[in-house]
Amino acid sequence: IEIDAAVDPDLPPVLADATQIHQVVMNLAANAAAAMTVGPGRLVVRCSAVDLDAPGAADAGLAPGRYVRLSIEDTGCGMPQDVLERIFDPFFTTKGPGEGTGLGLSVVHGIVKAHEGAITVESRVGEGTAFRIYFPALLERQPSRARPRPAAARGQGEHILCVDDEPALVE
């Protein structure tokens, strides 16, 4: 797989958790790699600033304004429309048993929404898939807002029982 990455050096800052953004990128890149099983593949990762007008913002479910767009595109097998409509559903997967939990894209969607962003996807069978993630840009540098860490919750000897018919989910 050939990786083509380009990050605009003059990106505005975004208010985001670096670990969660790393999880988003790794999940989408891993899915892209899994989709590129035949022939040479190409993974394109781009990060740029965009100004969304009212129609463009509405298409992504956002308010008009300045955003940082993270694009992850592949030349994999693509997805048919019926799969595309369900990809963010928890536990939905096209993989076989033991190959995945179906939580990856659901988690990605949750992280993006928690950062007040949006995610769009386009896919064509046999041509590939493109995810575009929009994070609100900070117009001014914000002072660090370190949150006080809450005290650890203390139980009274209780136990939690996790039950599922799929061992990977229980784990």
Accessible surface in RSA format (square Angstrom, percent):
REM  Atomic radii and reference values for relative SASA: ProtOr
REM  Chains: A
REM  Algorithm: Lee & Richards
REM  Probe-radius: 1.40
REM  Slices: 20
REM RES _ NUM      All-atoms   Total-Side   Main-Chain    Non-polar    All polar
REM                ABS   REL    ABS   REL    ABS   REL    ABS   REL    ABS   REL
RES ILE A   1   105.56  60.1  39.07  29.1  66.48 160.2  41.18  29.7  64.38 174.7
RES GLU A   2   107.61  61.8  96.81  73.2  10.80  25.7  42.98  83.1  64.63  52.8
RES ILE A   3   115.98  66.0  86.29  64.3  29.70  71.6  86.29  62.1  29.70  80.6
RES ASP A   4    34.24  24.0  30.02  29.9   4.22  10.0   9.31  21.9  24.94  24.9
RES ALA A   5    69.69  64.1  39.50  61.0  30.19  68.7  39.68  55.9  30.01  79.5
RES ALA A   6    45.39  41.7  37.06  57.2   8.33  19.0  44.09  62.1   1.30   3.5
RES VAL A   7    95.34  62.7  72.43  65.6  22.91  55.2  72.53  63.0  22.81  61.9
RES ASP A   8    53.57  37.5  41.75  41.6  11.81  27.9  14.51  34.1  39.06  39.0
RES PRO A   9   125.39  91.4  87.32  79.6  38.07 138.4  97.40  80.4  27.99 174.0
RES ASP A  10   119.21  83.5  98.06  97.6  21.15  50.0  34.83  82.0  84.38  84.2
RES LEU A  11    48.39  26.9  27.20  19.5  21.18  53.2  27.20  19.1  21.18  57.0
RES PRO A  12    24.29  17.7  13.61  12.4  10.68  38.8  19.84  16.4   4.45  27.6
RES PRO A  13    37.68  27.5  26.56  24.2  11.13  40.4  37.65  31.1   0.03   0.2
RES VAL A  14    49.66  32.7  29.41  26.6  20.26  48.8  29.41  25.5  20.26  54.9
RES LEU A  15    98.68  55.0  85.50  61.2  13.18  33.1  85.88  60.3  12.80  34.4
RES ALA A  16    38.61  35.5   5.55   8.6  33.06  75.2  10.80  15.2  27.82  73.7
RES ASP A  17    69.27  48.5  58.91  58.6  10.36  24.5  21.66  51.0  47.61  47.5
RES ALA A  18    84.55  77.7  68.40 105.6  16.15  36.7  74.84 105.4   9.70  25.7
RES THR A  19   105.05  74.7  99.14 100.5   5.91  14.1  67.91  91.2  37.14  56.1
RES GLN A  20    68.19  38.1  68.18  49.8   0.01   0.0   9.80  20.9  58.39  44.3
RES ILE A  21    36.12  20.6  36.12  26.9   0.00   0.0  36.12  26.0   0.00   0.0
RES HIS A  22   114.80  62.7 109.00  75.8   5.80  14.8  80.65  83.1  34.14  39.7
RES GLN A  23    82.14  45.9  78.10  57.1   4.04   9.6  26.34  56.1  55.80  42.3
RES VAL A  24     0.00   0.0   0.00   0.0   0.00   0.0   0.00   0.0   0.00   0.0
RES VAL A  25    40.68  26.8  40.68  36.8   0.00   0.0  40.68  35.3   0.00   0.0
RES MET A  26   104.11  53.9 102.76  68.0   1.35   3.2  83.19  70.7  20.92  27.7
RES ASN A  27    33.17  22.9  25.80  24.9   7.38  17.8   9.42  22.7  23.76  23.0
RES LEU A  28     2.73   1.5   0.17   0.1   2.55   6.4   0.22   0.2   2.51   6.7
RES ALA A  29    21.42  19.7  19.48  30.1   1.94   4.4  19.84  27.9   1.59   4.2
RES ALA A  30    61.94  57.0  48.43  74.7  13.51  30.7  56.48  79.5   5.46  14.5
RES ASN A  31    44.44  30.6  38.57  37.3   5.87  14.1  19.13  46.0  25.31  24.5
RES ALA A  32     4.05   3.7   1.92   3.0   2.13   4.8   3.53   5.0   0.51   1.4
RES ALA A  33    45.45  41.8  37.44  57.8   8.01  18.2  37.85  53.3   7.60  20.1
RES ALA A  34    54.02  49.7  31.34  48.4  22.68  51.6  41.94  59.1  12.08  32.0
RES ALA A  35    28.07  25.8  18.42  28.4   9.65  21.9  23.95  33.7   4.12  10.9
RES MET A  36    14.41   7.5   0.82   0.5  13.59  32.4   3.51   3.0  10.90  14.4
RES THR A  37   112.18  79.8  74.69  75.7  37.49  89.4  60.93  81.8  51.25  77.5
RES VAL A  38   136.66  89.9 114.94 104.1  21.73  52.4 117.93 102.5  18.74  50.8
RES GLY A  39    53.51  66.0   0.00   N/A  53.51  66.0  30.11  82.6  23.40  52.4
RES PRO A  40   140.39 102.3 110.12 100.4  30.26 110.0 120.14  99.2  20.25 125.9
RES GLY A  41     6.87   8.5   0.00   N/A   6.87   8.5   2.87   7.9   3.99   8.9
RES ARG A  42    96.73  40.6  96.53  49.2   0.21   0.5  26.83  36.7  69.91  42.4
RES LEU A  43    12.47   6.9  12.47   8.9   0.00   0.0  12.47   8.8   0.00   0.0
RES VAL A  44    18.13  11.9  18.12  16.4   0.01   0.0  18.12  15.7   0.01   0.0
RES VAL A  45    25.46  16.8  25.41  23.0   0.06   0.1  25.41  22.1   0.06   0.2
RES ARG A  46    91.69  38.5  91.47  46.6   0.23   0.5  39.66  54.2  52.04  31.5
RES CYS A  47    22.02  16.7  19.67  21.9   2.35   5.5   2.88   7.3  19.14  20.6
RES SER A  48    32.54  27.5  32.54  43.4   0.00   0.0  26.95  57.4   5.59   7.8
RES ALA A  49    23.87  21.9   4.29   6.6  19.58  44.5   4.29   6.0  19.58  51.9
RES VAL A  50    22.52  14.8  17.35  15.7   5.17  12.5  22.52  19.6   0.00   0.0
RES ASP A  51   103.79  72.7  75.30  74.9  28.49  67.4  34.57  81.4  69.22  69.0
RES LEU A  52    26.57  14.8  20.06  14.3   6.51  16.4  21.93  15.4   4.63  12.5
RES ASP A  53    93.20  65.3  82.46  82.1  10.74  25.4  44.42 104.5  48.78  48.6
RES ALA A  54    60.74  55.8  53.72  82.9   7.02  16.0  54.48  76.7   6.26  16.6
RES PRO A  55    91.25  66.5  82.52  75.2   8.73  31.7  90.92  75.1   0.33   2.0
RES GLY A  56    25.82  31.8   0.00   N/A  25.82  31.8  20.21  55.5   5.61  12.6
RES ALA A  57     0.16   0.1   0.16   0.2   0.00   0.0   0.16   0.2   0.00   0.0
RES ALA A  58    72.38  66.6  48.79  75.3  23.59  53.7  55.04  77.5  17.35  45.9
RES ASP A  59   126.81  88.8  93.14  92.7  33.67  79.6  32.71  77.0  94.10  93.8
RES ALA A  60    14.19  13.0   4.48   6.9   9.71  22.1   7.15  10.1   7.04  18.7
RES GLY A  61    60.31  74.4   0.00   N/A  60.31  74.4  34.67  95.1  25.64  57.4
RES LEU A  62    26.40  14.7  10.90   7.8  15.50  39.0  16.25  11.4  10.15  27.3
RES ALA A  63    67.88  62.4  55.96  86.4  11.91  27.1  61.05  86.0   6.82  18.1
RES PRO A  64    82.89  60.4  62.97  57.4  19.92  72.4  63.14  52.1  19.75 122.7
RES GLY A  65    32.70  40.3   0.00   N/A  32.70  40.3  31.84  87.4   0.87   1.9
RES ARG A  66    89.43  37.5  77.01  39.3  12.42  29.6  22.71  31.0  66.72  40.4
RES TYR A  67    14.93   7.0  14.93   8.5   0.00   0.0   3.04   2.3  11.89  14.7
RES VAL A  68     9.14   6.0   9.14   8.3   0.00   0.0   9.14   7.9   0.00   0.0
RES ARG A  69    68.35  28.7  67.56  34.4   0.79   1.9   0.88   1.2  67.47  40.9
RES LEU A  70    14.30   8.0  14.20  10.2   0.10   0.2  14.20  10.0   0.10   0.3
RES SER A  71     7.11   6.0   7.11   9.5   0.00   0.0   1.72   3.7   5.40   7.6
RES ILE A  72     3.59   2.0   2.35   1.8   1.24   3.0   2.35   1.7   1.24   3.4
RES GLU A  73    54.40  31.2  53.90  40.8   0.49   1.2   8.34  16.1  46.06  37.6
RES ASP A  74    16.87  11.8   8.15   8.1   8.73  20.6   1.35   3.2  15.53  15.5
RES THR A  75    73.20  52.1  53.20  53.9  20.00  47.7  52.13  70.0  21.07  31.9
RES GLY A  76     5.39   6.6   0.00   N/A   5.39   6.6   3.51   9.6   1.88   4.2
RES CYS A  77    77.93  58.9  69.42  77.4   8.51  20.0  42.44 107.5  35.49  38.3
RES GLY A  78     9.67  11.9   0.00   N/A   9.67  11.9   0.90   2.5   8.77  19.6
RES MET A  79    35.55  18.4  32.67  21.6   2.88   6.9  23.08  19.6  12.47  16.5
RES PRO A  80    62.37  45.5  58.27  53.1   4.11  14.9  62.37  51.5   0.00   0.0
RES GLN A  81   114.08  63.8 106.35  77.7   7.73  18.4  53.96 114.9  60.13  45.6
RES ASP A  82    97.44  68.3  89.63  89.2   7.82  18.5  43.40 102.1  54.04  53.9
RES VAL A  83    24.16  15.9  23.70  21.5   0.46   1.1  24.16  21.0   0.00   0.0
RES LEU A  84    29.35  16.3  20.78  14.9   8.57  21.6  20.87  14.7   8.48  22.8
RES GLU A  85   123.33  70.8  86.66  65.6  36.68  87.3  36.47  70.6  86.86  70.9
RES ARG A  86   116.85  49.1 116.62  59.4   0.23   0.5  36.31  49.6  80.54  48.8
RES ILE A  87     9.85   5.6   4.91   3.7   4.94  11.9   5.81   4.2   4.03  10.9
RES PHE A  88    49.00  24.5  39.65  24.6   9.35  24.3  39.85  24.2   9.15  26.2
RES ASP A  89    56.97  39.9  56.11  55.9   0.86   2.0  11.07  26.0  45.90  45.8
RES PRO A  90    83.08  60.5  69.40  63.3  13.68  49.7  69.40  57.3  13.68  85.0
RES PHE A  91   117.86  59.0 100.04  62.0  17.83  46.4 100.57  61.0  17.30  49.5
RES PHE A  92    40.10  20.1  28.00  17.3  12.10  31.5  32.32  19.6   7.78  22.3
RES THR A  93    54.01  38.4  29.51  29.9  24.50  58.4  30.03  40.3  23.98  36.2
RES THR A  94   101.55  72.2  61.82  62.7  39.73  94.7  41.42  55.6  60.13  90.9
RES LYS A  95    85.02  41.5  68.13  41.8  16.89  40.2  43.36  39.0  41.66  44.4
RES GLY A  96    25.89  31.9   0.00   N/A  25.89  31.9  20.41  56.0   5.49  12.3
RES PRO A  97   137.54 100.2 111.25 101.4  26.29  95.6 118.76  98.1  18.78 116.7
RES GLY A  98    71.47  88.1   0.00   N/A  71.47  88.1  33.98  93.2  37.49  84.0
RES GLU A  99   118.02  67.8  90.84  68.7  27.18  64.7  38.00  73.5  80.02  65.3
RES GLY A 100    27.62  34.1   0.00   N/A  27.62  34.1  20.86  57.2   6.76  15.1
RES THR A 101    47.12  33.5  36.79  37.3  10.33  24.6  27.97  37.6  19.15  28.9
RES GLY A 102    14.39  17.7   0.00   N/A  14.39  17.7   7.99  21.9   6.40  14.3
RES LEU A 103    58.33  32.5  58.27  41.7   0.06   0.1  58.27  40.9   0.06   0.1
RES GLY A 104    24.11  29.7   0.00   N/A  24.11  29.7  16.56  45.4   7.56  16.9
RES LEU A 105    25.21  14.0  21.80  15.6   3.41   8.6  21.80  15.3   3.41   9.2
RES SER A 106    23.74  20.1  17.50  23.4   6.24  14.4   0.68   1.5  23.06  32.3
RES VAL A 107    56.83  37.4  50.27  45.5   6.56  15.8  56.21  48.8   0.62   1.7
RES VAL A 108     0.16   0.1   0.16   0.1   0.00   0.0   0.16   0.1   0.00   0.0
RES HIS A 109    57.88  31.6  57.88  40.2   0.00   0.0  28.05  28.9  29.83  34.7
RES GLY A 110    37.17  45.8   0.00   N/A  37.17  45.8  32.34  88.7   4.84  10.8
RES ILE A 111    13.72   7.8  11.70   8.7   2.02   4.9  12.89   9.3   0.83   2.3
RES VAL A 112     0.00   0.0   0.00   0.0   0.00   0.0   0.00   0.0   0.00   0.0
RES LYS A 113   100.34  49.0  86.87  53.3  13.48  32.1  55.99  50.4  44.35  47.2
RES ALA A 114    80.20  73.7  41.41  63.9  38.79  88.2  53.78  75.7  26.42  70.0
RES HIS A 115    26.27  14.4  15.29  10.6  10.98  28.1  15.73  16.2  10.54  12.3
RES GLU A 116   136.45  78.3 121.51  91.9  14.94  35.6  46.62  90.2  89.83  73.3
RES GLY A 117     3.77   4.7   0.00   N/A   3.77   4.7   0.00   0.0   3.77   8.5
RES ALA A 118     0.96   0.9   0.96   1.5   0.00   0.0   0.96   1.3   0.00   0.0
RES ILE A 119    19.14  10.9   1.29   1.0  17.85  43.0   1.29   0.9  17.85  48.4
RES THR A 120    40.77  29.0  35.99  36.5   4.78  11.4  35.77  48.0   5.01   7.6
RES VAL A 121    31.83  20.9  12.79  11.6  19.04  45.9  13.12  11.4  18.71  50.8
RES GLU A 122   108.70  62.4 103.87  78.6   4.83  11.5  40.68  78.7  68.02  55.5
RES SER A 123    20.28  17.1   0.00   0.0  20.28  46.7   1.92   4.1  18.36  25.7
RES ARG A 124   160.25  67.3 155.59  79.3   4.66  11.1  38.65  52.8 121.60  73.7
RES VAL A 125   100.93  66.4  79.47  71.9  21.46  51.7  79.47  69.1  21.46  58.2
RES GLY A 126    61.73  76.1   0.00   N/A  61.73  76.1  30.91  84.8  30.81  69.0
RES GLU A 127   117.02  67.2  96.96  73.4  20.06  47.8  41.01  79.3  76.01  62.1
RES GLY A 128     7.75   9.6   0.00   N/A   7.75   9.6   3.95  10.9   3.79   8.5
RES THR A 129    12.22   8.7   7.21   7.3   5.01  12.0   6.08   8.2   6.14   9.3
RES ALA A 130    13.62  12.5  13.39  20.7   0.23   0.5  13.39  18.9   0.23   0.6
RES PHE A 131    13.37   6.7  13.24   8.2   0.13   0.3  13.24   8.0   0.13   0.4
RES ARG A 132    54.90  23.1  54.90  28.0   0.00   0.0  11.10  15.2  43.80  26.5
RES ILE A 133     0.30   0.2   0.30   0.2   0.00   0.0   0.30   0.2   0.00   0.0
RES TYR A 134    18.42   8.6  18.42  10.5   0.00   0.0   0.80   0.6  17.62  21.7
RES PHE A 135     8.69   4.3   8.69   5.4   0.00   0.0   8.69   5.3   0.00   0.0
RES PRO A 136    44.58  32.5  41.87  38.2   2.70   9.8  41.87  34.6   2.70  16.8
RES ALA A 137    12.51  11.5   0.00   0.0  12.51  28.5   0.00   0.0  12.51  33.1
RES LEU A 138    40.62  22.6  36.69  26.3   3.93   9.9  37.97  26.7   2.65   7.1
RES LEU A 139   146.94  81.8 111.17  79.5  35.77  89.9 114.01  80.1  32.93  88.6
RES GLU A 140   130.32  74.8 122.59  92.7   7.74  18.4  43.26  83.7  87.07  71.1
RES ARG A 141   193.70  81.3 169.22  86.3  24.47  58.3  75.33 103.0 118.36  71.7
RES GLN A 142    88.38  49.4  62.61  45.8  25.77  61.4   9.32  19.8  79.06  60.0
RES PRO A 143   106.60  77.7  91.34  83.3  15.25  55.5 103.47  85.4   3.13  19.4
RES SER A 144   111.06  93.8  70.64  94.3  40.42  93.1  56.45 120.2  54.60  76.5
RES ARG A 145   162.60  68.3 135.29  69.0  27.31  65.0  69.27  94.7  93.32  56.6
RES ALA A 146    97.31  89.5  61.72  95.3  35.58  80.9  71.72 101.0  25.59  67.8
RES ARG A 147   211.66  88.9 186.32  95.0  25.35  60.3  66.09  90.3 145.58  88.2
RES PRO A 148   124.99  91.1 102.59  93.5  22.40  81.4 114.56  94.6  10.43  64.8
RES ARG A 149   222.28  93.3 191.59  97.7  30.69  73.1  70.22  96.0 152.06  92.2
RES PRO A 150   113.76  82.9  93.49  85.2  20.27  73.7 104.74  86.5   9.02  56.1
RES ALA A 151   100.02  92.0  65.15 100.5  34.87  79.3  76.42 107.6  23.60  62.5
RES ALA A 152    73.83  67.9  49.54  76.5  24.29  55.2  59.47  83.8  14.36  38.0
RES ALA A 153   106.22  97.7  68.75 106.1  37.47  85.2  78.21 110.1  28.01  74.2
RES ARG A 154   209.26  87.9 175.33  89.4  33.93  80.8  68.49  93.6 140.77  85.3
RES GLY A 155    61.11  75.4   0.00   N/A  61.11  75.4  28.75  78.9  32.36  72.5
RES GLN A 156   166.34  93.0 130.16  95.1  36.17  86.1  44.94  95.7 121.40  92.1
RES GLY A 157    65.33  80.6   0.00   N/A  65.33  80.6  42.50 116.6  22.83  51.1
RES GLU A 158   126.82  72.8  94.44  71.4  32.38  77.1  69.90 135.2  56.92  46.5
RES HIS A 159   174.14  95.2 141.28  98.2  32.86  84.1  99.88 102.9  74.27  86.4
RES ILE A 160   162.62  92.5 129.60  96.6  33.02  79.6 132.66  95.5  29.96  81.3
RES LEU A 161   154.64  86.1 125.98  90.1  28.66  72.0 127.56  89.6  27.08  72.9
RES CYS A 162    84.66  64.0  65.60  73.2  19.06  44.8  21.91  55.5  62.75  67.7
RES VAL A 163   121.78  80.1  88.70  80.3  33.08  79.7  91.03  79.1  30.74  83.4
RES ASP A 164    64.81  45.4  40.08  39.9  24.73  58.5  13.57  31.9  51.24  51.1
RES ASP A 165   144.28 101.1 105.34 104.8  38.94  92.1  52.48 123.5  91.80  91.6
RES GLU A 166    58.04  33.3  57.10  43.2   0.94   2.2  18.87  36.5  39.16  32.0
RES PRO A 167   105.44  76.8  97.73  89.1   7.72  28.0 103.29  85.3   2.16  13.4
RES ALA A 168    51.67  47.5  31.59  48.8  20.07  45.7  37.74  53.1  13.93  36.9
RES LEU A 169    52.79  29.4  24.95  17.8  27.84  70.0  27.34  19.2  25.44  68.5
RES VAL A 170    66.19  43.6  47.96  43.4  18.23  43.9  50.18  43.6  16.02  43.4
RES GLU A 171   188.04 108.0 126.85  96.0  61.19 145.7  63.02 121.9 125.01 102.1
END  Absolute sums over single chains surface
CHAIN  1 A    11531.4       8745.0       2786.5       6562.4       4969.1
END  Absolute sums over all chains
TOTAL         11531.4       8745.0       2786.5       6562.4       4969.1
